[in-house]
Each structure stands twice: as structure tokens, then as C-alpha cells.
Amino acid sequence: MVGITLNPEQIRTAPPEVRQWLENEIAHSLGIGAAPQPVPLDTPHLAACSQQEAQAIYASIRGMLPVVSVFLELGRKGTSIAGQSLEAFRLSDMLHNARLPDERHLAACLEVIDHAFRLAHKDDHAVLSVIDPRGYCIVAEGTRRSILGVWMQEMAAQQFLDGAMSSDVPIPQEESFSTSGTLPPRSIHLGQSFSESAAATDGP
């Protein structure tokens, strides 16, 4: 076995792959496991969506019904991934509930949502969801709660509108039109009821 001794300057100027290999070897020899791999800054990464960001996303997509349906699906209760604060949704369930024909359409809707999220989150490399090869869509638990909040607000607003439209507001009945020469008793002429005017005319 051949041993190699490197001084600090040689380690510092070594290529990144060599430094990473040395770090892993040192960590392994000390029994602390491999050092975490550095993540490039331009790598897409899953990020949590705040309530305000969820509202901004909904406002930007509300005219696209399929996209809205997929967005609100992410507010349902999915399968919690223990210890990671993540929520997983079956793609088959999302397709069924959003009434989409296939996963290609679902992926297109998720891409529109991701674009709106990046604008709201002000991060060009953030994504709201990721597709797992095993057939799941995964979001942060905070994202699910934020989208659920948007859905509850919309439901409350719709219930308020429905209640206002169905309230018992009396509607005045229209008097039927007649050609007999008689006028409805509530008819007004120059600020005076026709019936009062007629009574004054017939009086002594």
C-alpha cells in the first residue's frame, strides 16, 4: 500500500472532486459518515409556500380552471412523510379529482403553478412540488396548509354570496296593465295619488 502525504496548500488548490473525496475519506475514518454533497445554487429546490404567496398564486391562475383544480388538490390531506414535514399525494387521485386525462396534462398544470410560485417567492429555482417516480406529488407541509387556507377563504366568500342572494328581500308586486281606463290605486301624478286627485275632483 502506498501512502500519499498532501500539505494544506496542495489540498486547498486540489480540484473540487479531489477535495470532496478527501473529505469523505477523513469523515469515514473518523466514523462520522460522508460529508454532505454541496448543492449548486442553480439547482431546483422544493420550497414552502406562505399564505400570502398561495393567495398570489391563486389570483394569477384563477382564470384557468384545470390549473386551479390541481392547485386546490394540494390543499387536501395527503400522506405525511414522517420527519421531513412533507406531504405526498397520489397522482392517480389528483388526476381523478381534477378530471384530467393523463399525467402529461397534470405536469403541465403543475409547471404553471411552479411558474406563479417562483414569481411570488422571488426565487427562480424554487419549485412548489416535485413528482416522485413512484407516482406521488410531494409538497411541503406548510404549502398544504397555505393552500387549504386559500380554499377555506374562497368557500367562506362563496357562502356569503349565496346567503345574500337567497335572503328574503320583499319584491314589490307589479300592477297589471289595463286598457279599461282605470288606474292602479297606487298611481301617482305630480306627487299626488290619482285616487286622492279623483276624490277631490268629485267632491262638492
Secondary structure in CASP SS format (residue, H / E / C, confidence):
PFRMAT SS
TARGET T0000
AUTHOR 0000-0000-0000
METHOD secondary structure of the structure
MODEL  1
M C 1.00
V C 1.00
G C 1.00
I C 1.00
T C 1.00
L C 1.00
N C 1.00
P H 1.00
E H 1.00
Q H 1.00
I H 1.00
R H 1.00
T C 1.00
A C 1.00
P C 1.00
P H 1.00
E H 1.00
V H 1.00
R H 1.00
Q H 1.00
W H 1.00
L H 1.00
E H 1.00
N H 1.00
E H 1.00
I H 1.00
A H 1.00
H H 1.00
S H 1.00
L C 1.00
G C 1.00
I C 1.00
G C 1.00
A C 1.00
A C 1.00
P C 1.00
Q C 1.00
P C 1.00
V C 1.00
P C 1.00
L C 1.00
D C 1.00
T C 1.00
P C 1.00
H E 1.00
L E 1.00
A C 1.00
A C 1.00
C C 1.00
S C 1.00
Q H 1.00
Q H 1.00
E H 1.00
A H 1.00
Q H 1.00
A H 1.00
I H 1.00
Y H 1.00
A H 1.00
S H 1.00
I H 1.00
R C 1.00
G C 1.00
M C 1.00
L H 1.00
P H 1.00
V H 1.00
V H 1.00
S H 1.00
V H 1.00
F H 1.00
L H 1.00
E H 1.00
L C 1.00
G C 1.00
R C 1.00
K C 1.00
G C 1.00
T E 1.00
S E 1.00
I E 1.00
A C 1.00
G C 1.00
Q C 1.00
S C 1.00
L E 1.00
E E 1.00
A E 1.00
F E 1.00
R E 1.00
L H 1.00
S H 1.00
D H 1.00
M H 1.00
L H 1.00
H H 1.00
N H 1.00
A H 1.00
R C 1.00
L C 1.00
P C 1.00
D C 1.00
E H 1.00
R H 1.00
H H 1.00
L H 1.00
A H 1.00
A H 1.00
C H 1.00
L H 1.00
E H 1.00
V H 1.00
I H 1.00
D H 1.00
H H 1.00
A H 1.00
F H 1.00
R H 1.00
L H 1.00
A H 1.00
H H 1.00
K C 1.00
D C 1.00
D C 1.00
H C 1.00
A E 1.00
V E 1.00
L C 1.00
S C 1.00
V E 1.00
I E 1.00
D E 1.00
P C 1.00
R C 1.00
G C 1.00
Y E 1.00
C E 1.00
I E 1.00
V E 1.00
A E 1.00
E H 1.00
G H 1.00
T H 1.00
R H 1.00
R H 1.00
S H 1.00
I H 1.00
L H 1.00
G H 1.00
V H 1.00
W H 1.00
M H 1.00
Q H 1.00
E H 1.00
M H 1.00
A H 1.00
A H 1.00
Q H 1.00
Q H 1.00
F H 1.00
L H 1.00
D H 1.00
G H 1.00
A H 1.00
M H 1.00
S C 1.00
S C 1.00
D C 1.00
V C 1.00
P C 1.00
I C 1.00
P C 1.00
Q C 1.00
E C 1.00
E C 1.00
S C 1.00
F C 1.00
S C 1.00
T C 1.00
S C 1.00
G C 1.00
T C 1.00
L C 1.00
P C 1.00
P C 1.00
R C 1.00
S C 1.00
I E 1.00
H E 1.00
L C 1.00
G C 1.00
Q E 1.00
S E 1.00
F H 1.00
S H 1.00
E H 1.00
S H 1.00
A H 1.00
A H 1.00
A H 1.00
T H 1.00
D H 1.00
G C 1.00
P C 1.00
END
